[in-house]
């Protein structure tokens, strides 16, 4: 049998209606669906009325060991797809080792585009979008987190990070201490029922969130230092 590509499928970050027609077809045609969390992906498959598929867990703790066997099955003609829990695989999610194992074995990789919290947050933030930096999750330790924020505040481009709702107040406190007038956007629960965008200065948002416990999934955006001219850019 001919080699089939490993398919990385972008999945909804909240609203299940955001799954693409192409993604649904790939899932229906798949022989094996590897996923970050089989329970989470099972709910999506049930919503799409897809059943009877072999599900294999592939996450940070076992990806290195299981990637090779999945690539071998694709090389033998099976249709293998991979889903992370939400958004695009490999973007602060598993999948990187699977892609590398595929490249090393000369097995094609096909990316089926889908939702991304990074791009969704950036588009709705009101901050410059012509260039940006994505730093994944901010460090847990306060010293490393402060250094990361200092670097972001010195950057020309908009900086985007994921942050825990439990640490958001402390993080905003650091930003407000370093540059209280810096424009900030907090994108919360993107595409879900209670989606909100909070825009303002670091000082204002710290006053709003610093004394209370935030809820939901948080994407934090910090405006850069650049004064960029042109269509779709800050004036």
MILUM-889455 format. One record per residue: y, z, x of N, C-alpha, C, O, CB in turn; residue in three letters; residue number from 1. Coordinates in pm, whole numbers. Glycine has a CB too. Layout:
% residues N
R      n_y      n_z      n_x     ca_y     ca_z     ca_x      c_y      c_z      c_x      o_y      o_z      o_x     cb_y     cb_z     cb_x     r     k
R        Y        Z        X        Y        Z        X        Y        Z        X        Y        Z        X        Y        Z        X   ALA   NUM
...
//
This chain:
% residues 235
R      n_y      n_z      n_x     ca_y     ca_z     ca_x      c_y      c_z      c_x      o_y      o_z      o_x     cb_y     cb_z     cb_x     r     k
R     -120        0       84        0        0        0      124        0       88      122       52      199        1      122      -95   UNK     1
R      233      -59       37      356      -66      115      432       66      110      422      142       14      445     -179       63   UNK     2
R      507       91      216      586      213      224      693      215      115      757      114       88      651      225      362   UNK     3
R      710      330       54      815      348      -45      924      437       15      893      525       95      759      410     -177   UNK     4
R     1051      417      -22     1157      501       32     1153      642      -25     1115      662     -140     1293      438        5   UNK     5
R     1193      738       56     1221      872        6     1355      864      -68     1453      814      -14     1226      979      123   UNK     6
R     1357      913     -191     1480      905     -271     1544     1043     -286     1479     1137     -332     1449      844     -410   UNK     7
R     1670     1054     -247     1748     1175     -268     1831     1155     -395     1908     1060     -404     1840     1206     -144   UNK     8
R     1815     1243     -492     1878     1223     -621     1983     1331     -647     1953     1450     -646     1772     1223     -733   UNK     9
R     2106     1287     -671     2212     1380     -709     2192     1426     -852     2169     1344     -941     2350     1315     -692   UNK    10
R     2200     1556     -875     2177     1612    -1008     2301     1687    -1057     2387     1723     -977     2054     1705    -1006   UNK    11
R     2310     1712    -1187     2429     1779    -1243     2459     1913    -1178     2368     1988    -1142     2411     1799    -1392   UNK    12
R     2588     1943    -1164     2629     2072    -1109     2656     2172    -1221     2691     2287    -1196     2754     2055    -1022   UNK    13
R     2638     2129    -1343     2658     2218    -1458     2622     2147    -1588     2527     2186    -1656     2803     2267    -1464   UNK    14
R     2697     2044    -1621     2676     1969    -1745     2561     1870    -1726     2571     1777    -1647     2805     1896    -1787   UNK    15
R     2451     1890    -1800     2334     1803    -1783     2361     1659    -1823     2285     1569    -1786     2219     1857    -1865   UNK    16
R     2468     1637    -1898     2503     1500    -1935     2552     1416    -1820     2571     1295    -1835     2607     1503    -2041   UNK    17
R     2574     1477    -1705     2624     1403    -1589     2516     1332    -1510     2547     1264    -1412     2699     1496    -1498   UNK    18
R     2389     1346    -1548     2282     1275    -1478     2297     1125    -1503     2331     1083    -1613     2141     1324    -1526   UNK    19
R     2273     1044    -1400     2293      900    -1414     2167      831    -1470     2057      884    -1458     2331      837    -1279   UNK    20
R     2186      714    -1530     2073      636    -1580     1977      602    -1466     1855      607    -1483     2123      507    -1648   UNK    21
R     2033      567    -1351     1949      533    -1236     1866      652    -1192     1748      638    -1159     2035      483    -1120   UNK    22
R     1928      772    -1190     1855      892    -1150     1739      919    -1246     1629      953    -1202     1949     1013    -1146   UNK    23
R     1764      903    -1375     1659      927    -1474     1543      829    -1453     1426      870    -1460     1714      913    -1616   UNK    24
R     1573      703    -1428     1467      604    -1406     1384      640    -1283     1262      630    -1285     1526      463    -1389   UNK    25
R     1452      683    -1175     1380      720    -1053     1288      839    -1077     1177      844    -1026     1478      752     -941   UNK    26
R     1336      935    -1156     1253     1052    -1186     1132     1013    -1271     1023     1065    -1251     1336     1159    -1259   UNK    27
R     1152      922    -1365     1041      878    -1449      938      798    -1369      819      804    -1399     1093      794    -1565   UNK    28
R      983      724    -1268      893      642    -1188      827      719    -1075      733      669    -1013      968      525    -1131   UNK    29
R      874      840    -1047      826      914     -930      681      958     -945      635      991    -1054      914     1036     -907   UNK    30
R      610      956     -833      476     1015     -827      485     1164     -796      408     1245     -847      390      943     -721   UNK    31
R      580     1199     -710      599     1338     -669      748     1371     -676      831     1295     -628      543     1363     -525   UNK    32
R      780     1484     -736      918     1532     -738      924     1659     -654      875     1764     -695      969     1558     -885   UNK    33
R      984     1649     -538     1006     1767     -455     1142     1823     -489     1237     1748     -512      995     1733     -301   UNK    34
R     1152     1955     -494     1275     2015     -543     1296     2152     -478     1202     2221     -439     1273     2028     -696   UNK    35
R     1424     2189     -470     1461     2315     -408     1398     2433     -482     1350     2528     -421     1612     2330     -404   UNK    36
R     1399     2426     -615     1341     2532     -698     1271     2464     -815     1337     2405     -901     1451     2633     -748   UNK    37
R     1140     2471     -818     1064     2400     -922     1099     2449    -1062     1097     2371    -1157      916     2416     -898   UNK    38
R     1131     2579    -1075     1167     2632    -1208     1299     2572    -1255     1313     2534    -1371     1177     2786    -1204   UNK    39
R     1395     2564    -1164     1526     2508    -1199     1512     2360    -1236     1566     2315    -1337     1626     2525    -1082   UNK    40
R     1441     2285    -1153     1425     2141    -1179     1341     2115    -1303     1360     2013    -1371     1362     2073    -1059   UNK    41
R     1250     2205    -1334     1167     2188    -1455     1253     2188    -1581     1224     2116    -1677     1061     2299    -1464   UNK    42
R     1360     2268    -1580     1449     2272    -1696     1521     2137    -1712     1538     2089    -1824     1553     2386    -1681   UNK    43
R     1563     2077    -1600     1627     1946    -1607     1528     1841    -1656     1562     1759    -1741     1683     1906    -1470   UNK    44
R     1406     1844    -1603     1305     1746    -1643     1270     1762    -1791     1248     1662    -1860     1179     1760    -1557   UNK    45
R     1264     1885    -1838     1237     1908    -1980     1348     1851    -2066     1322     1792    -2171     1220     2059    -2009   UNK    46
R     1473     1869    -2022     1588     1814    -2095     1578     1662    -2103     1617     1601    -2202     1721     1856    -2028   UNK    47
R     1527     1601    -1996     1516     1455    -1991     1385     1404    -2051     1359     1284    -2053     1526     1407    -1846   UNK    48
R     1304     1496    -2101     1173     1464    -2161     1083     1393    -2061     1017     1294    -2093     1191     1377    -2286   UNK    49
R     1082     1445    -1938      995     1394    -1833      891     1502    -1803      927     1615    -1772     1076     1354    -1703   UNK    50
R      764     1467    -1814      658     1566    -1792      543     1504    -1715      539     1383    -1693      608     1623    -1927   UNK    51
R      451     1588    -1674      330     1541    -1607      348     1501    -1462      261     1436    -1405      277     1427    -1680   UNK    52
R      460     1540    -1402      485     1506    -1262      438     1617    -1169      443     1735    -1204      634     1478    -1240   UNK    53
R      392     1578    -1052      359     1677     -949      489     1729     -890      571     1653     -840      268     1615     -838   UNK    54
R      508     1861     -897      628     1924     -843      592     2000     -716      495     2075     -712      693     2020     -948   UNK    55
R      672     1980     -612      651     2048     -485      782     2114     -443      885     2048     -435      602     1948     -375   UNK    56
R      776     2244     -417      895     2316     -372      929     2277     -228      842     2277     -141      875     2470     -383   UNK    57
R     1055     2246     -206     1103     2212      -72     1239     2279      -54     1339     2232     -107     1113     2055      -51   UNK    58
R     1241     2388       20     1364     2465       36     1383     2504      182     1306     2464      268     1361     2591      -53   UNK    59
R     1486     2581      208     1522     2615      346     1409     2679      423     1399     2662      545     1641     2707      348   UNK    60
R     1323     2753      356     1220     2830      424     1093     2750      452     1012     2793      534     1186     2950      344   UNK    61
R     1073     2636      387      950     2560      411      973     2413      440      877     2338      461      860     2573      293   UNK    62
R     1100     2370      441     1128     2227      455     1073     2169      584     1019     2058      585     1278     2203      449   UNK    63
R     1085     2243      692     1038     2193      821      889     2163      818      844     2064      875     1069     2295      931   UNK    64
R      812     2250      751      667     2232      747      624     2124      648      527     2053      673      601     2363      711   UNK    65
R      694     2111      536      649     2021      430      708     1881      437      656     1788      375      681     2081      297   UNK    66
R      815     1865      512      880     1734      516      785     1626      566      780     1516      511     1004     1739      605   UNK    67
R      709     1658      671      619     1559      730      515     1506      632      487     1387      629      549     1617      848   UNK    68
R      457     1596      552      354     1551      458      413     1465      347      349     1370      302      283     1672      397   UNK    69
R      534     1496      304      599     1412      202      630     1273      256      612     1173      187      727     1480      152   UNK    70
R      678     1269      379      708     1139      442      580     1058      457      580      937      436      776     1159      579   UNK    71
R      470     1124      494      343     1053      509      297      995      376      243      884      371      235     1148      564   UNK    72
R      318     1069      269      279     1018      137      365      899       97      315      806       34      291     1129       32   UNK    73
R      494      901      132      579      785      105      534      665      186      534      552      137      727      818      136   UNK    74
R      495      690      311      446      581      396      319      520      341      288      403      367      422      631      539   UNK    75
R      243      598      263      119      549      202      142      490       63       46      460       -8       17      660      195   UNK    76
R      269      475       24      298      404      -99      331      488     -220      350      434     -328      186      320     -132   UNK    77
R      337      621     -205      374      706     -318      527      713     -330      599      706     -231      314      848     -303   UNK    78
R      572      727     -454      717      738     -479      755      887     -476      718      963     -565      756      673     -617   UNK    79
R      830      925     -373      870     1064     -351     1020     1077     -374     1098     1002     -316      831     1113     -209   UNK    80
R     1059     1171     -458     1202     1199     -477     1228     1344     -439     1136     1427     -438     1246     1171     -624   UNK    81
R     1353     1375     -408     1391     1513     -378     1517     1549     -455     1614     1473     -458     1413     1534     -227   UNK    82
R     1513     1667     -519     1628     1721     -591     1663     1857     -532     1574     1940     -510     1599     1733     -745   UNK    83
R     1790     1880     -505     1832     2018     -481     1871     2076     -617     1872     2003     -717     1952     2027     -378   UNK    84
R     1904     2204     -622     1928     2267     -752     2044     2205     -828     2040     2196     -950     1953     2414     -733   UNK    85
R     2147     2162     -756     2263     2102     -820     2341     2022     -717     2352     2063     -602     2354     2209     -886   UNK    86
R     2395     1908     -759     2475     1827     -667     2389     1740     -577     2275     1707     -609     2563     1915     -583   UNK    87
R     2447     1703     -463     2381     1611     -371     2295     1685     -269     2343     1775     -202     2485     1526     -298   UNK    88
R     2167     1648     -258     2083     1705     -153     2149     1689      -16     2221     1591        8     1944     1639     -152   UNK    89
R     2125     1783       71     2173     1791      211     2316     1843      220     2356     1887      328     2165     1653      276   UNK    90
R     2396     1840      113     2535     1887      119     2536     2036       88     2543     2075      -29     2627     1807       19   UNK    91
R     2529     2119      192     2512     2265      178     2388     2296       96     2383     2397       26     2637     2329      113   UNK    92
R     2289     2211      105     2162     2225       34     2051     2170      123     2079     2101      221     2165     2152     -104   UNK    93
R     1925     2199       91     1814     2141      169     1811     1989      161     1881     1928       79     1680     2197      119   UNK    94
R     1731     1929      247     1714     1784      249     1737     1722      385     1688     1612      412     1805     1721      150   UNK    95
R     1813     1791      471     1846     1737      603     1720     1710      686     1708     1604      747     1938     1834      678   UNK    96
R     1627     1805      688     1505     1788      767     1417     1678      708     1350     1606      782     1426     1920      773   UNK    97
R     1416     1665      577     1339     1560      512     1393     1423      552     1316     1331      580     1343     1576      359   UNK    98
R     1525     1409      553     1586     1282      594     1552     1251      739     1517     1138      771     1738     1286      574   UNK    99
R     1563     1351      825     1535     1328      967     1389     1293      990     1359     1207     1074     1572     1451     1048   UNK   100
R     1299     1357      918     1158     1324      932     1132     1181      885     1048     1110      943     1071     1423      851   UNK   101
R     1203     1138      782     1189     1000      733     1239      901      837     1174      800      862     1266      982      602   UNK   102
R     1353      929      897     1410      840      998     1315      828     1117     1292      718     1168     1548      891     1044   UNK   103
R     1262      941     1161     1171      941     1276     1043      862     1248      986      802     1339     1135     1083     1315   UNK   104
R      999      863     1122      876      792     1085      903      649     1039      811      578      999      804      867      976   UNK   105
R     1029      608     1044     1069      474     1002     1040      450      853     1004      340      812      998      368     1087   UNK   106
R     1056      558      775     1044      549      629     1185      542      571     1268      628      603      964      672      570   UNK   107
R     1215      444      489     1352      430      437     1394      551      353     1311      618      291     1363      304      353   UNK   108
R     1523      577      353     1582      681      268     1679      614      173     1766      537      215     1654      791      354   UNK   109
R     1666      643       47     1753      586      -56     1826      699     -126     1764      794     -173     1671      501     -159   UNK   110
R     1958      690     -132     2038      795     -195     2084      748     -332     2149      645     -345     2159      832     -107   UNK   111
R     2049      825     -434     2093      796     -570     2213      886     -596     2196     1007     -615     1976      819     -677   UNK   112
R     2336      830     -599     2457      913     -607     2461      998     -734     2403      964     -837     2580      825     -602   UNK   113
R     2532     1109     -721     2545     1197     -837     2660     1294     -818     2739     1279     -724     2416     1274     -861   UNK   114
R     2671     1392     -905     2782     1486     -900     2789     1563     -769     2687     1588     -704     2771     1583    -1015   UNK   115
R     2910     1601     -733     2934     1683     -614     3048     1778     -644     3156     1735     -685     2965     1595     -490   UNK   116
R     3026     1908     -625     3132     2005     -649     3251     1980     -557     3365     2006     -595     3080     2147     -630   UNK   117
R     3224     1930     -437     3331     1905     -339     3429     1802     -393     3549     1827     -399     3273     1857     -205   UNK   118
R     3379     1687     -433     3464     1579     -480     3526     1612     -615     3643     1581     -640     3384     1448     -489   UNK   119
R     3450     1676     -703     3502     1714     -835     3619     1810     -820     3722     1794     -886     3391     1778     -920   UNK   120
R     3603     1909     -734     3710     2007     -713     3833     1941     -651     3946     1969     -691     3661     2120     -624   UNK   121
R     3810     1855     -553     3922     1789     -485     4000     1702     -582     4124     1704     -581     3870     1703     -368   UNK   122
R     3930     1627     -666     3996     1536     -759     4085     1611     -858     4191     1561     -896     3893     1453     -835   UNK   123
R     4043     1730     -899     4119     1804     -998     4215     1907     -941     4283     1977    -1016     4026     1870    -1090   UNK   124
R     4220     1918     -810     4296     2026     -747     4447     2005     -748     4523     2102     -753     4251     2043     -607   UNK   125
R     4491     1879     -744     4632     1850     -728     4677     1853     -583     4796     1836     -555     4712     1947     -808   UNK   126
R     4584     1876     -490     4615     1875     -347     4590     1736     -289     4521     1656     -352     4532     1982     -272   UNK   127
R     4643     1706     -171     4623     1573     -111     4475     1539      -97     4395     1622      -56     4690     1566       25   UNK   128
R     4441     1417     -132     4301     1373     -134     4271     1261      -35     4156     1219      -24     4264     1329     -271   UNK   129
R     4374     1212       37     4351     1098      126     4259     1131      241     4189     1044      293     4483     1047      179   UNK   130
R     4258     1258      283     4168     1304      389     4141     1452      362     4228     1525      315     4230     1281      533   UNK   131
R     4019     1497      392     3986     1637      367     3876     1682      461     3805     1602      521     3943     1658      220   UNK   132
R     3864     1813      473     3760     1876      553     3676     1963      461     3731     2042      384     3821     1958      672   UNK   133
R     3543     1949      469     3454     2035      392     3379     2127      487     3308     2080      576     3356     1951      307   UNK   134
R     3395     2257      469     3335     2353      560     3216     2428      505     3173     2526      566     3436     2450      601   UNK   135
R     3160     2385      391     3046     2456      335     3085     2595      289     3197     2618      244     2932     2463      436   UNK   136
R     2992     2689      301     3019     2827      261     3097     2898      371     3066     2886      489     2888     2902      232   UNK   137
R     3199     2972      331     3273     3053      427     3182     3161      484     3093     3211      414     3398     3116      361   UNK   138
R     3203     3199      611     3119     3304      672     3126     3435      594     3229     3469      536     3161     3328      817   UNK   139
R     3016     3507      594     3010     3635      524     3087     3743      601     3158     3823      541     2864     3679      505   UNK   140
R     3073     3744      734     3138     3847      814     3288     3824      818     3335     3711      835     3081     3849      957   UNK   141
R     3364     3932      801     3509     3922      784     3579     3859      904     3672     3781      886     3566     4059      760   UNK   142
R     3535     3892     1025     3600     3836     1143     3583     3686     1152     3680     3614     1177     3545     3900     1268   UNK   143
R     3462     3638     1132     3436     3494     1136     3507     3423     1020     3558     3312     1036     3284     3466     1130   UNK   144
R     3511     3488      905     3577     3428      790     3726     3412      816     3785     3309      782     3555     3512      663   UNK   145
R     3788     3514      877     3931     3505      907     3959     3394     1006     4058     3321      991     3981     3638      962   UNK   146
R     3874     3379     1109     3895     3272     1208     3880     3135     1142     3953     3041     1175     3795     3286     1325   UNK   147
R     3785     3123     1050     3766     2996      979     3889     2963      896     3931     2847      891     3641     3002      889   UNK   148
R     3946     3063      831     4065     3042      748     4185     3008      835     4265     2921      799     4095     3167      663   UNK   149
R     4199     3073      949     4309     3042     1041     4302     2896     1085     4404     2827     1092     4304     3134     1165   UNK   150
R     4182     2849     1115     4164     2709     1154     4200     2615     1039     4263     2512     1060     4018     2683     1199   UNK   151
R     4159     2653      918     4188     2570      800     4338     2561      775     4389     2454      742     4118     2626      677   UNK   152
R     4408     2671      791     4552     2672      766     4629     2589      870     4740     2545      843     4605     2815      765   UNK   153
R     4570     2568      987     4634     2487     1090     4597     2339     1079     4653     2255     1147     4595     2540     1228   UNK   154
R     4502     2310      992     4452     2173      978     4550     2087      899     4615     2136      807     4313     2172      910   UNK   155
R     4560     1959      932     4648     1866      860     4592     1838      720     4667     1831      623     4663     1734      939   UNK   156
R     4461     1822      712     4398     1782      587     4374     1901      494     4376     2016      537     4268     1711      615   UNK   157
R     4350     1871      367     4303     1970      271     4167     2023      317     4080     1946      357     4294     1910      129   UNK   158
R     4149     2155      310     4021     2217      346     3952     2266      220     4015     2321      130     4042     2334      446   UNK   159
R     3821     2245      215     3741     2281       98     3624     2369      143     3556     2338      240     3690     2153       24   UNK   160
R     3603     2478       71     3494     2570      102     3427     2616      -27     3489     2618     -133     3545     2690      184   UNK   161
R     3300     2654      -15     3235     2728     -121     3252     2876      -89     3247     2916       28     3083     2688     -134   UNK   162
R     3272     2958     -192     3287     3101     -171     3218     3179     -281     3216     3138     -397     3436     3139     -164   UNK   163
R     3162     3292     -244     3100     3381     -342     3207     3443     -430     3313     3481     -379     3016     3491     -271   UNK   164
R     3183     3455     -560     3282     3521     -647     3305     3666     -607     3412     3721     -635     3237     3515     -793   UNK   165
R     3207     3729     -542     3220     3868     -501     3315     3885     -383     3371     3992     -362     3084     3925     -466   UNK   166
R     3334     3778     -305     3420     3786     -186     3553     3714     -206     3638     3717     -118     3350     3727      -66   UNK   167
R     3572     3650     -322     3691     3568     -342     3819     3648     -324     3912     3601     -258     3688     3506     -480   UNK   168
R     3826     3768     -381     3947     3848     -370     3983     3879     -225     4099     3867     -186     3930     3977     -447   UNK   169
R     3883     3917     -146     3908     3947       -4     3952     3822       71     4041     3828      156     3782     4006       61   UNK   170
R     3890     3710       40     3927     3585      107     4070     3546       74     4146     3506      163     3831     3472       66   UNK   171
R     4108     3556      -51     4246     3526      -90     4344     3623      -23     4456     3585       10     4262     3532     -243   UNK   172
R     4300     3747       -3     4384     3843       66     4413     3801      209     4524     3819      259     4319     3979       65   UNK   173
R     4311     3745      276     4330     3696      412     4427     3579      414     4517     3574      498     4194     3655      474   UNK   174
R     4408     3484      322     4497     3368      316     4641     3412      288     4735     3364      351     4449     3268      208   UNK   175
R     4656     3504      193     4789     3552      156     4856     3626      272     4978     3618      289     4781     3644       35   UNK   176
R     4777     3697      350     4832     3769      466     4880     3670      573     4984     3691      635     4726     3864      526   UNK   177
R     4804     3562      593     4837     3465      697     4948     3369      654     5034     3333      735     4714     3388      735   UNK   178
R     4946     3327      527     5044     3230      478     5056     3243      326     4993     3167      253     5004     3084      518   UNK   179
R     5136     3338      278     5142     3365      134     5193     3248       50     5166     3243      -70     5230     3484      110   UNK   180
R     5266     3154      112     5322     3042       36     5234     2917       40     5271     2814      -16     5458     3008       90   UNK   181
R     5119     2926      105     5032     2808      114     4973     2776      -24     4929     2865      -96     4918     2831      217   UNK   182
R     4974     2647      -59     4917     2604     -187     4764     2615     -183     4699     2571      -88     4960     2459     -221   UNK   183
R     4710     2673     -287     4567     2698     -297     4519     2657     -436     4593     2665     -534     4534     2847     -269   UNK   184
R     4395     2613     -443     4333     2586     -573     4195     2652     -575     4118     2642     -479     4322     2432     -600   UNK   185
R     4167     2720     -685     4034     2776     -708     3972     2698     -824     4019     2706     -937     4041     2930     -739   UNK   186
R     3865     2625     -795     3793     2549     -897     3668     2630     -933     3583     2656     -848     3756     2404     -847   UNK   187
R     3657     2668    -1058     3551     2761    -1100     3465     2701    -1210     3516     2641    -1305     3612     2893    -1147   UNK   188
R     3333     2716    -1197     3238     2673    -1300     3256     2525    -1335     3263     2489    -1452     3254     2758    -1426   UNK   189
R     3263     2440    -1235     3291     2298    -1255     3188     2232    -1347     3067     2252    -1331     3294     2226    -1122   UNK   190
R     3237     2155    -1441     3165     2077    -1543     3098     2165    -1648     3036     2113    -1741     3060     1990    -1476   UNK   191
R     3110     2297    -1636     3048     2386    -1734     3147     2421    -1846     3263     2380    -1842     2999     2515    -1665   UNK   192
R     3100     2495    -1944     3181     2527    -2062     3310     2599    -2025     3415     2573    -2085     3100     2613    -2159   UNK   193
R     3304     2689    -1927     3420     2769    -1892     3486     2723    -1762     3538     2804    -1686     3381     2914    -1881   UNK   194
R     3482     2593    -1736     3547     2537    -1617     3696     2570    -1618     3764     2558    -1720     3526     2383    -1611   UNK   195
R     3746     2612    -1501     3889     2638    -1487     3937     2597    -1349     3863     2607    -1251     3921     2788    -1513   UNK   196
R     4062     2551    -1342     4131     2526    -1216     4249     2622    -1210     4333     2624    -1300     4177     2375    -1204   UNK   197
R     4255     2700    -1105     4367     2792    -1084     4447     2742     -964     4395     2738     -852     4317     2940    -1062   UNK   198
R     4571     2704     -986     4654     2645     -882     4777     2732     -859     4835     2785     -953     4695     2500     -919   UNK   199
R     4816     2746     -733     4935     2824     -702     4940     2859     -555     4862     2806     -476     4939     2950     -786   UNK   200
R     5030     2947     -518     5038     2991     -379     4929     3094     -353     4873     3153     -446     5178     3049     -347   UNK   201
R     4900     3115     -226     4800     3214     -190     4840     3352     -240     4756     3429     -286     4779     3218      -38   UNK   202
R     4969     3382     -231     5017     3511     -278     4997     3529     -427     4954     3636     -471     5161     3527     -245   UNK   203
R     5029     3426     -504     5015     3434     -650     4868     3448     -691     4835     3528     -779     5076     3310     -716   UNK   204
R     4781     3370     -628     4641     3375     -666     4574     3504     -619     4481     3553     -684     4567     3255     -608   UNK   205
R     4622     3559     -508     4570     3689     -466     4610     3796     -567     4532     3886     -598     4621     3725     -324   UNK   206
R     4731     3786     -617     4776     3880     -720     4692     3868     -846     4669     3967     -916     4924     3858     -753   UNK   207
R     4645     3746     -875     4566     3723     -995     4421     3766     -978     4362     3823    -1070     4571     3577    -1033   UNK   208
R     4363     3740     -860     4220     3763     -840     4187     3881     -749     4073     3928     -747     4158     3640     -783   UNK   209
R     4285     3930     -675     4256     4032     -577     4205     4163     -634     4127     4233     -569     4376     4059     -497   UNK   210
R     4247     4196     -753     4210     4324     -811     4098     4317     -912     4070     4417     -979     4327     4386     -874   UNK   211
R     4034     4202     -927     3927     4192    -1025     3811     4112     -968     3827     4038     -871     3978     4128    -1155   UNK   212
R     3697     4126    -1029     3576     4058     -985     3568     3921    -1053     3561     3911    -1175     3451     4143    -1018   UNK   213
R     3570     3817     -973     3560     3681    -1027     3418     3654    -1076     3324     3723    -1037     3602     3576     -920   UNK   214
R     3404     3553    -1161     3272     3516    -1212     3250     3367    -1190     3345     3289    -1184     3259     3552    -1362   UNK   215
R     3123     3329    -1179     3088     3188    -1171     3088     3133    -1029     3113     3205     -933     3182     3108    -1253   UNK   216
R     3060     3006    -1020     3054     2937     -891     3195     2892     -852     3267     2835     -934     2957     2816     -896   UNK   217
R     3231     2919     -728     3368     2900     -683     3377     2795     -573     3299     2797     -477     3426     3033     -633   UNK   218
R     3472     2703     -588     3510     2612     -480     3657     2640     -449     3742     2635     -538     3487     2461     -518   UNK   219
R     3686     2668     -323     3819     2707     -279     3882     2595     -196     3819     2544     -103     3814     2838     -197   UNK   220
R     4005     2558     -229     4074     2450     -158     4207     2501     -104     4281     2570     -175     4098     2328     -251   UNK   221
R     4236     2468       21     4360     2507       87     4434     2382      129     4377     2294      194     4332     2599      209   UNK   222
R     4562     2375       94     4642     2259      134     4662     2259      285     4679     2364      347     4778     2259       63   UNK   223
R     4660     2140      344     4683     2127      487     4831     2128      520     4915     2144      433     4619     2002      539   UNK   224
R     4860     2109      647     4998     2113      694     5067     1979      690     5189     1971      706     5002     2168      831   UNK   225
R     4990     1872      671     5045     1737      686     5141     1697      577     5124     1736      461     4935     1639      692   UNK   226
R     5240     1620      613     5331     1558      519     5298     1409      518     5345     1332      601     5481     1584      557   UNK   227
R     5215     1371      420     5157     1237      418     5220     1156      306     5234     1206      195     5006     1243      400   UNK   228
R     5256     1033      334     5319      947      236     5224      836      196     5140      793      274     5449      889      291   UNK   229
R     5238      790       71     5159      677       27     5095      703     -108     5097      815     -158     5053      645      129   UNK   230
R     5039      598     -168     4979      609     -299     4862      707     -295     4780      705     -203     4934      470     -349   UNK   231
R     4856      792     -396     4747      888     -404     4758     1001     -305     4663     1076     -285     4618      820     -384   UNK   232
R     4875     1014     -241     4890     1118     -140     5009     1206     -172     5090     1174     -260     4906     1056       -2   UNK   233
R     5019     1315     -100     5134     1404     -120     5261     1337      -72     5260     1268       30     5113     1537      -46   UNK   234
R     5368     1356     -143     5497     1297     -104     5584     1400      -33     5696     1368        7     5571     1242     -227   UNK   235
//
